[in-house]
Structures are given as structure tokens and as C-alpha cells.
Amino acid sequence: MLIVSNKLLAQSPERPLIWVKPADKTEILQKIKDYPQVKQYYKKFQKRVEKDIAQYQKDKERYLFQLPWNLDLNKAKNYPPFKTYISFNGKDRQEQDLMMHYLQTAVDCGVLYFLTEEESYAEYAATILHTFVNGLLQLPIKKEYHNAGWVYIRDHLREAREIGAQLPIIYDFVHSYLKQDGKVYDLAAAEMVLFDFSNGQKVFRTYVDLALERGIINCNWPILESPSLVGNILALDNEQEREELLPYFLTKNTRRQDAFEKISAHYLDYGGDWPESINYSNGVNRFLTYLMTIMVKYRPSLQLGNNNSHILEVLPKDYFLTYPNKTETLSFGDGHRQYRPNHHAYETAYHLAKLEKLEILQDKFGSLINSAVADKKYKRFQLKERSYSATYYGEPTKLLWFEPSIEGSVKDYPLPTTDELPFAGIVLQRNLSETNNPKDGLMSFVGGGHYVHGHATGMFMELYGKGFVLGNKAGRSTYRTEIHENYYRIFASNNTVVVNGASEGKGGWAGLEINTVAQIAVEPRPEKKPVSPFHSFSMTSFKDDKGDNAEAIQERTMGIVRTSPTTGYYIDVFRSKSELPNEFHDYIYHNIGESLQLKHSKGELTLTSDPNRYSNSKNKPWTNNKEARHPGWHYFKEIKSSDTFKENVTAVFKAEKLAKTSIGMKAFIMGNENRTYTKTMAPPTLEGPKVYRDAKTPTLVVRQNGEAWHNPFAVIYEPISNNQSHLTSVTKIEHDGIFKGFQVTSESSSGPLKQYIIIQESPLDMYTDSEEKLSFTGRYAVITLDERNNLFSTYIGDGSALNYGNLSVKVEKEETAAVFISFEDGKPKVSTTKKIILKSGANHMKSYTPTHHN
């Protein structure tokens, strides 16, 4: 046990000192008086505790006995112990919520006592403190569990947030009342008594010890436990004891608790992001902002905000990962789909920046707040319904910390064309329409990696269209359930490729370690300006080698092509090959909706029942949180497969419940030898649109027997509404039997278009079509012709030379570049990242200098 201090001659600090100091009171009261919005909030804040105080005053014993007590263990005249819990559902959750209700009400009353000095508030808050202190002290702590709490006997992580962190805040605010011999109601004595300070200090020391000696490290646990750790340290009355223990939050690690210094450095190790799925990283960012503010208020000389500004900088990161509808975000790992802007953290960061006189950060968060208010996405000083969660501090600190007015200009925060999360292997692309209608926006991403709360996904992707994420990752189910561990967090629930039926994660967190998807080429570079308003692309790679039977390397090229303000499509080229004999590769794609139809040029593809096709994972061993039944496709139902079919296939997914008219995705799949097609129904997409969360998910699986490298899975995806497709034909471009790209024709509001899309492995690869007078050296290019077969535009995503007809583009010094040339008005308009030589016509040659930066 780390804590040995139990000094009886404790110095008495001037309290409160955790959220506020006595000197802050005048300014807070003036803020309430001078600002109508704050005054209205304050009135509502007062009103919501009135019912509890009235019930307590009417019958103190009855009110307190509503808490969950284990009266069977209560001996005569002893204080009753609380019930203990290992479950957090049903009646148990209701009882736990009641405990949190009492604690949150006591916190609020402590704040109100600080502001008003009305003893009715202090008596209620102090009595709840006394009740919890004594109810806890009757309980042993189960030492056999590494995550043992006092009440939640196997889950200190939860108890630290729901109980442990609130008690020191209550004590801090009612300390002056208790020191003045203010009395509390005692259930055992059935009368008002003096508070036992030594008992309070025992509880605070125990919660400090639990935070330092329970749980795990190298994840978000230490951060989630730290509000309890810090609060209980600061609740200790002996100043020397506080000073001995505070380094365990700031700089000293234990085998069960990471200190702030290590946590802060962890951000820098991963490019400035906390390496977990979005909801967990957001929680970490939020709690650390809160904790830094507490510590700076306690000791300004720490300058934690100034010295750790990278933590504050990442607070709005999740906004820049949103889809065009700005209500949903990338789904990866155990993350949730819904985007919830963290305005409270922005306000806290603004307050911290003001405390530390950090003008740049103050301007940053001031602008974020004011812009959200101007956009009607945020209302300041709105009292929310009680939420029995870890963010108990939200409403009280809103009253105490939020500035009455915010300085900062109103800005537009445009979403970048490309962005990245390197720790998760994620590269995203967007193309937002000039219509500003989210339904016209396009967005996709490719990713995959290993991190805490990560999933074994392989190199997976998502697709957005018509206002919704249509091509979804399946999401997450209830932790530790069979379906969560053996489907939702492994390969088959993702839009990925499974190799030899054996792709898996192995080792690492929860036995789900995979390699991280690596970038090969991206245009534009993340957060940079694109050379073209109509195009972007990424090429990424992945090594599938965590088991013994896949042993594959893979590459995935994703592109966006916009054909008009309201139309466009996605390019997906997935290469995969194994070093093992008898290889086969399964390309999996899930899409929201009711149905999937597979067609070819002469009608519907013939399919027959194939119930055992994906059963090989059903009987594999499963050990909870350690070993899964990879790849998880034994959950597929209603399986129907084709015979070997080499021609092109069109897949049409329909969703009838998303809008008044049908919304869907049309996939043009390039044919190949030794290929079969399957349509099946996968488990529900739990992070998809609400109307489909209980419905099975239509799923396409394309199997390639043999390698899928020289002739990869090559698909054009087009989001459609009202069953109207704007693509009139999609064919494959080949050279000597090797895939080289697509030829796509379309009808749109911009008129008929013909497009050649060249996709090659290497920047040195060259494709030549003498008949079309087309040649290209590089990885990715799009040549667009108008209805009269005149050159409309050329786009080089990554290449060194392109020729079409009389046009010749060459990058100087034999480097690769991104280049876009538009001929809308008959004259070339050029955007380029490197110096190029452009020849258009027999004698016209011109040099163009870079207009963009990679």
C-alpha cells in the first residue's frame, strides 16, 4: 500500500480549493448578477435541488434509507453497509443511478452553500457525505480482484468515476460548515451528530490507494481514475501529505497507474492523438482538460496548459473526422458513430487558457465556441437533465468556470479534403458539393491498425452517400458477449478482404493485434489543398500475417470522382496475394438496407443456397477477451452463391426506410477468371441508422480463387436515390491480361462524360493505349472527355508523365506530382504540386510552376 501517512495533526487549508477558492466567490456572484443568461441558469440550478432537500427535511431517515443498503449485514447500533455490485443492469443500475443522484445533488448543494452560505444546502450535502463515508467504511475491499472497488467490487474504474470522484468535491465545499460544528444526520444514531473528520480522511486515502494500486496502465484507465485520484488527494487536510501524493498524479508512475507526464508524452508518440477509438480518446481529452484546470487553479506555477498544449489542441479533432452530414463520424474500433461536439471541453479549455494567459489557445477556443453559437449548434448556459455518468462535474463547473462572455471571431471551419489518423492507419477523403447539401457530399476512408479498443479489421473501408453512411463497419455490441467478440470486432464485420478464410488478429490488446495500414500515396496530402475540385485518391498497404494461414500482402486504392454538383462515384481497387499455395481471397462489403440484387449483362446472376460456405470459424476456440473465432463469418445467414462467373457483375443495394424515396448503392464489379459471388445477410449494423439497427445487413462477398493482385477486386461504387444511376457503363482496362483501370461513362447535369481511370502499382509503371493515343506513367490518373469527345480535364494523382491526343504533361526532373488541368473554357487552367512542361498542340509548349504544396 503506497499511502502510509495518517497524520492526526493535520493543517487546515482554506477551503474550497479544488474547483474554486474563496477569493473566486465575489466574481462568480457578480457574473450571476450582471448576466441574465447566467442568472437564469443559476435559478434553474437552484431549483433542481429543491425537491431532494424538501424530502430530506421532511423525513431524514426515510430519505436516506432509500439508498441501497445491505441491511442483512447490519448489526445492532452499527452503521449499515452499502450493497455491493458486480452487475450494472436492470434493478442494480437503478440503485446505482440513485446513489449518483444523491451524490450529484450533494455536489450541487455544496456549490450553492459556497455561493449563498445557506446552511440548508450545507446540511444536506454534508449528510450525504457522512452517509456515504460511513456506509463505505463498513465494507471490506476484495483484494483478489485487480480492479476491485469498494461498492463495485470488481470495477474500481467505474466506482472511481461514479462515487469516488464526487466525495472530495462535496467535502471541499462543506468543510467550513463542518469545521463550525455543523451537524449531519446519522442513520445509526437516528439523530444529528458531528461529522467524524478522521473517517472522511480514511475514505479519501482509500480512494487514492485504489487509484494507484488497482486497474491497468497504457490505456485510458489511469485517466478515467484520475479525477478520483486528484480530488481525494486534494481532500486530504494535511498539506504535507497532499504534497507527498500529488507527484503520483503529476510525474510518478506505479505498476497500476500512469502519471500525467507519461500520458502527455503518449500523445506525442502518436502524432498528437490519443491512440484509441473516438469516444475513448474524446473522454481522455475531456478528462485531461478538466484535470489540468483543477491543478492550475490549485497551483498556477505548474503551467500545465502551456506545457501540454498539444492535449488541448486535439480537442476539436473529432469534428474534422465527421461525414458531410456533420452528425456522424468515422467508425473504428469500439467507437460510436454519432458525433457529439464537446463544447464543455472547449469552454473549460477557454477558461484554462484565460487563467494561464495563453492568448493563442484562448482565441482558438473562443472562436470555436462563438462559431458554434452563431451556427445554432450550441447554446451556452443551458441546464441539462441529470446524466448519471462520469461527467458529473459538467453542470457545476459550467456555473463556476464558464466565462460570461467569450472573445473570439466567428469562423467557418471547412472540413479538409483528406485527413489521417496514423495510429489507426486511417486515411479519409471528402468531396463536399458546391450545393452545400450534405446529401450531395462524398466521403470514404481506408484504415486498420492495433490500439486499445481497436478491432481486427484488416484493411477496411466505409462509404458515404445521399446523406448517410451506407457502406458501414458493423459497429460494436455489448462488451464480452459472444457476438461482440466473435463478429463485431473481427474481420467479417468489416468491408475488407479475408485471405484463405484465415485472416485474424493475434496478441496485443484482447488478442486483436493486426498490422497498421500504411500510406503509399495520398492526394492531396492530409489537410492540404487539393489540386482538383473533382478528384482525390489514396493508396495504402497492409500485411495480413498474424495467423499461420493467411500470409498475405495487400494494397488498396480508393478514389473519389465527382461528375457534377450532385453526382459522383467511388473507386475501390483491392489487391491481395498470399505466399501460401491454394490461396483464395474474399472481398466483403456490407451496405445498409433491406436487399441486395446481383445482375450481369443478360439478367440476374444465378445463385443457389450455400449454408456451409462460411462455417469454418464456428467451432474455433474462444477465450473471452483473449482469443476469438476469426474471421467471424459464421454469423452470415441466408447464404446464396454463384458458380464460377468471369463476366462483370452489378450489385444493387436498396434501403427503403432512410428517406421518402429509395436510397441505395450500386456497385460495378469487374469480372475475372476463377471468381464466385455470394449474397448473404450479416448481423445488424449497430452503429448505422436507427431504423436498421435491428435488421440484418445485406452483404456481398466476392471470392477469387488464386491471387487477386494482377487482376484485383476492382469496383466502382455509386450512391443512388430513387433507383436512378448516372453511370451508363463501366468496363475494365487491361494490358497483357493485367488490370490497369476503368473506363466509365456517365450522364449528369453537367452532361455526358467519358472517363479513363488508370491505376497502377508503381510510380514507374507505364500504361499505353495507342488506339486512344493515351499513355501514363505513375500510380493514378483520370482523363475526362465531354459529350463531343473533347478533353474536359486531366488529373494526375501521382505520376510523372501523361499523354492524350495532342496533350502532353511531363513533370520536370522525373519526379512524381499531382496535376490537374481543366479545359472548360478551351484554354488549359493548371494546378500542380511540381514544375511541369505542358504541350497542347503541335508547337505550343509551356512551363508551369507549382501552385500547391504536397
Secondary structure as the mmCIF struct_conf table of DSSP 4:
data_model
#
loop_
_struct_conf.conf_type_id
_struct_conf.id
_struct_conf.beg_label_comp_id
_struct_conf.beg_label_asym_id
_struct_conf.beg_label_seq_id
_struct_conf.end_label_comp_id
_struct_conf.end_label_asym_id
_struct_conf.end_label_seq_id
BEND BEND1 LEU A 8 LEU A 9
BEND BEND2 ARG A 15 ARG A 15
BEND BEND3 ILE A 18 TRP A 19
HELX_RH_3T_P HELX_RH_3T_P1 PRO A 22 ASP A 24
HELX_RH_AL_P HELX_RH_AL_P1 LYS A 25 ASP A 34
HELX_RH_AL_P HELX_RH_AL_P2 PRO A 36 LYS A 47
TURN_TY1_P TURN_TY1_P1 ARG A 48 VAL A 49
HELX_RH_AL_P HELX_RH_AL_P3 GLU A 50 LYS A 58
HELX_RH_AL_P HELX_RH_AL_P4 LYS A 60 PHE A 65
TURN_TY1_P TURN_TY1_P2 GLN A 66 GLN A 66
BEND BEND4 LEU A 67 LEU A 67
STRN STRN1 TRP A 69 TRP A 69
HELX_RH_3T_P HELX_RH_3T_P2 LEU A 71 LEU A 73
HELX_LH_PP_P HELX_LH_PP_P1 ASN A 74 LYS A 75
TURN_TY1_P TURN_TY1_P3 ALA A 76 LYS A 77
BEND BEND5 ASN A 78 ASN A 78
HELX_LH_PP_P HELX_LH_PP_P2 TYR A 79 PRO A 81
STRN STRN2 PHE A 82 PHE A 82
HELX_LH_PP_P HELX_LH_PP_P3 LYS A 83 LYS A 83
STRN STRN3 TYR A 85 TYR A 85
BEND BEND6 ILE A 86 ILE A 86
BEND BEND7 ASN A 89 ASN A 89
HELX_RH_AL_P HELX_RH_AL_P5 GLY A 90 THR A 116
HELX_RH_AL_P HELX_RH_AL_P6 GLU A 119 LEU A 137
TURN_TY1_P TURN_TY1_P4 GLN A 138 GLN A 138
BEND BEND8 LEU A 139 LEU A 139
TURN_TY1_P TURN_TY1_P5 LYS A 143 GLU A 144
BEND BEND9 TYR A 145 TYR A 145
TURN_TY1_P TURN_TY1_P6 HIS A 146 ASN A 147
BEND BEND10 TRP A 150 VAL A 151
STRN STRN4 TYR A 152 TYR A 152
TURN_TY1_P TURN_TY1_P7 ILE A 153 ARG A 154
HELX_RH_AL_P HELX_RH_AL_P7 HIS A 156 GLU A 159
HELX_RH_PI_P HELX_RH_PI_P1 ALA A 160 GLY A 164
TURN_TY1_P TURN_TY1_P8 ALA A 165 ALA A 165
HELX_RH_AL_P HELX_RH_AL_P8 GLN A 166 LYS A 179
TURN_TY1_P TURN_TY1_P9 GLN A 180 ASP A 181
STRN STRN5 LYS A 183 ASP A 186
TURN_TY1_P TURN_TY1_P10 LEU A 187 ALA A 190
STRN STRN6 GLU A 191 LEU A 194
HELX_RH_AL_P HELX_RH_AL_P9 PHE A 197 GLU A 213
BEND BEND11 ARG A 214 GLY A 215
BEND BEND12 ILE A 217 ASN A 220
HELX_RH_AL_P HELX_RH_AL_P10 TRP A 221 LEU A 234
TURN_TY1_P TURN_TY1_P11 ALA A 235 ALA A 235
BEND BEND13 ASP A 237 ASP A 237
HELX_RH_AL_P HELX_RH_AL_P11 GLU A 239 LEU A 245
TURN_TY1_P TURN_TY1_P12 LEU A 246 LEU A 246
HELX_RH_AL_P HELX_RH_AL_P12 PRO A 247 LEU A 250
TURN_TY1_P TURN_TY1_P13 THR A 251 THR A 251
STRN STRN7 THR A 254 THR A 254
TURN_TY1_P TURN_TY1_P14 ARG A 255 ARG A 256
STRN STRN8 GLN A 257 GLN A 257
HELX_RH_AL_P HELX_RH_AL_P13 PHE A 260 ASP A 269
TURN_TY1_P TURN_TY1_P15 TYR A 270 GLY A 272
BEND BEND14 ASP A 273 ASP A 273
BEND BEND15 PRO A 275 PRO A 275
STRN STRN9 GLU A 276 GLU A 276
HELX_RH_AL_P HELX_RH_AL_P14 ILE A 278 TYR A 298
HELX_RH_3T_P HELX_RH_3T_P3 PRO A 300 LEU A 302
HELX_RH_AL_P HELX_RH_AL_P15 LEU A 304 ASN A 307
TURN_TY1_P TURN_TY1_P16 ASN A 308 ASN A 308
HELX_RH_AL_P HELX_RH_AL_P16 SER A 309 GLU A 313
TURN_TY1_P TURN_TY1_P17 VAL A 314 PRO A 316
HELX_RH_3T_P HELX_RH_3T_P4 LYS A 317 LEU A 321
STRN STRN10 THR A 322 THR A 322
TURN_TY1_P TURN_TY1_P18 PRO A 324 ASN A 325
BEND BEND16 LYS A 326 THR A 327
STRN STRN11 GLU A 328 THR A 329
TURN_TY1_P TURN_TY1_P19 GLY A 333 ASP A 334
BEND BEND17 ARG A 337 ARG A 337
STRN STRN12 GLN A 338 GLN A 338
HELX_RH_AL_P HELX_RH_AL_P17 HIS A 343 LEU A 355
TURN_TY1_P TURN_TY1_P20 GLU A 356 LYS A 357
HELX_RH_AL_P HELX_RH_AL_P18 GLU A 359 ALA A 374
TURN_TY1_P TURN_TY1_P21 ASP A 375 LYS A 376
BEND BEND18 LYS A 377 LYS A 377
BEND BEND19 ARG A 380 PHE A 381
HELX_LH_PP_P HELX_LH_PP_P4 LEU A 383 ARG A 386
BEND BEND20 SER A 389 ALA A 390
TURN_TY1_P TURN_TY1_P22 TYR A 392 TYR A 393
HELX_RH_AL_P HELX_RH_AL_P19 GLY A 394 TRP A 401
BEND BEND21 PHE A 402 PHE A 402
BEND BEND22 PRO A 404 SER A 405
HELX_LH_PP_P HELX_LH_PP_P5 PRO A 414 PRO A 416
BEND BEND23 THR A 417 THR A 417
STRN STRN13 THR A 418 LEU A 421
HELX_RH_3T_P HELX_RH_3T_P5 PRO A 422 ALA A 424
TURN_TY1_P TURN_TY1_P23 GLY A 425 GLY A 425
STRN STRN14 ILE A 426 ASN A 431
TURN_TY1_P TURN_TY1_P24 GLU A 434 THR A 435
HELX_RH_3T_P HELX_RH_3T_P6 PRO A 438 ASP A 440
STRN STRN15 LEU A 442 GLY A 447
STRN STRN16 VAL A 452 VAL A 452
TURN_TY1_P TURN_TY1_P25 HIS A 453 HIS A 453
BEND BEND24 MET A 459 MET A 459
STRN STRN17 PHE A 460 GLY A 465
TURN_TY1_P TURN_TY1_P26 LYS A 466 GLY A 467
STRN STRN18 PHE A 468 GLY A 471
BEND BEND25 THR A 478 THR A 478
TURN_TY1_P TURN_TY1_P27 TYR A 479 ARG A 480
HELX_RH_AL_P HELX_RH_AL_P20 GLU A 482 ILE A 483
HELX_RH_PI_P HELX_RH_PI_P2 HIS A 484 TYR A 488
TURN_TY1_P TURN_TY1_P28 ARG A 489 ARG A 489
BEND BEND26 ILE A 490 ILE A 490
HELX_RH_3T_P HELX_RH_3T_P7 PHE A 491 SER A 493
BEND BEND27 ASN A 494 THR A 496
STRN STRN19 VAL A 497 VAL A 499
TURN_TY1_P TURN_TY1_P29 ASN A 500 GLY A 501
BEND BEND28 GLY A 507 GLY A 508
HELX_RH_3T_P HELX_RH_3T_P8 TRP A 509 GLY A 511
HELX_LH_PP_P HELX_LH_PP_P6 ASN A 515 VAL A 517
STRN STRN20 ALA A 518 GLU A 523
BEND BEND29 PRO A 524 PRO A 524
HELX_LH_PP_P HELX_LH_PP_P7 ARG A 525 ARG A 525
TURN_TY1_P TURN_TY1_P30 PRO A 526 GLU A 527
BEND BEND30 LYS A 528 LYS A 528
HELX_LH_PP_P HELX_LH_PP_P8 LYS A 529 PRO A 530
BEND BEND31 VAL A 531 VAL A 531
BEND BEND32 PRO A 533 PHE A 534
STRN STRN21 HIS A 535 ASP A 544
BEND BEND33 LYS A 546 ASN A 549
STRN STRN22 ALA A 552 SER A 564
TURN_TY1_P TURN_TY1_P31 PRO A 565 THR A 566
STRN STRN23 THR A 567 SER A 578
BEND BEND34 GLU A 579 ASN A 582
STRN STRN24 PHE A 584 HIS A 590
BEND BEND35 ILE A 592 GLU A 594
STRN STRN25 SER A 595 HIS A 600
TURN_TY1_P TURN_TY1_P32 SER A 601 LYS A 602
STRN STRN26 GLY A 603 GLU A 604
HELX_LH_PP_P HELX_LH_PP_P9 LEU A 605 THR A 606
STRN STRN27 THR A 608 SER A 609
TURN_TY1_P TURN_TY1_P33 PRO A 611 TYR A 614
TURN_TY1_P TURN_TY1_P34 ASN A 616 ASN A 619
BEND BEND36 LYS A 620 LYS A 620
STRN STRN28 THR A 623 THR A 623
TURN_TY1_P TURN_TY1_P35 ASN A 624 LYS A 626
STRN STRN29 GLU A 627 GLU A 627
TURN_TY1_P TURN_TY1_P36 HIS A 630 PRO A 631
HELX_RH_3T_P HELX_RH_3T_P9 TRP A 633 TYR A 635
STRN STRN30 LYS A 637 SER A 641
BEND BEND37 GLU A 647 GLU A 647
STRN STRN31 VAL A 649 ALA A 655
BEND BEND38 GLU A 656 THR A 661
STRN STRN32 ILE A 663 ILE A 669
TURN_TY1_P TURN_TY1_P37 GLU A 673 ASN A 674
STRN STRN33 ARG A 675 ALA A 682
BEND BEND39 PRO A 683 PRO A 683
HELX_LH_PP_P HELX_LH_PP_P10 PRO A 684 PRO A 684
TURN_TY1_P TURN_TY1_P38 LEU A 686 GLU A 687
BEND BEND40 GLY A 688 GLY A 688
HELX_RH_3T_P HELX_RH_3T_P10 LYS A 690 TYR A 692
TURN_TY1_P TURN_TY1_P39 ARG A 693 ASP A 694
BEND BEND41 ALA A 695 ALA A 695
STRN STRN34 THR A 697 ASN A 705
BEND BEND42 GLY A 706 GLY A 706
STRN STRN35 ALA A 708 SER A 721
TURN_TY1_P TURN_TY1_P40 ASN A 722 ASN A 723
STRN STRN36 GLN A 724 GLN A 724
STRN STRN37 LEU A 727 HIS A 735
TURN_TY1_P TURN_TY1_P41 ASP A 736 GLY A 737
STRN STRN38 ILE A 738 SER A 746
TURN_TY1_P TURN_TY1_P42 SER A 749 SER A 750
STRN STRN39 LEU A 753 ILE A 759
BEND BEND43 GLU A 761 SER A 762
TURN_TY1_P TURN_TY1_P43 PRO A 763 LEU A 764
STRN STRN40 MET A 766 ASP A 769
TURN_TY1_P TURN_TY1_P44 SER A 770 LYS A 773
STRN STRN41 LEU A 774 LEU A 785
TURN_TY1_P TURN_TY1_P45 GLU A 787 ARG A 788
BEND BEND44 ASN A 789 ASN A 789
STRN STRN42 LEU A 791 TYR A 804
TURN_TY1_P TURN_TY1_P46 GLY A 805 ASN A 806
STRN STRN43 LEU A 807 VAL A 811
HELX_RH_3T_P HELX_RH_3T_P11 GLU A 812 GLU A 814
STRN STRN44 ALA A 817 SER A 822
TURN_TY1_P TURN_TY1_P47 GLU A 824 ASP A 825
BEND BEND45 GLY A 826 LYS A 827
STRN STRN45 LYS A 829 THR A 832
BEND BEND46 THR A 833 LYS A 834
STRN STRN46 ILE A 836 SER A 840
BEND BEND47 GLY A 841 ASN A 843
STRN STRN47 MET A 845 TYR A 848
BEND BEND48 HIS A 852 HIS A 852
#
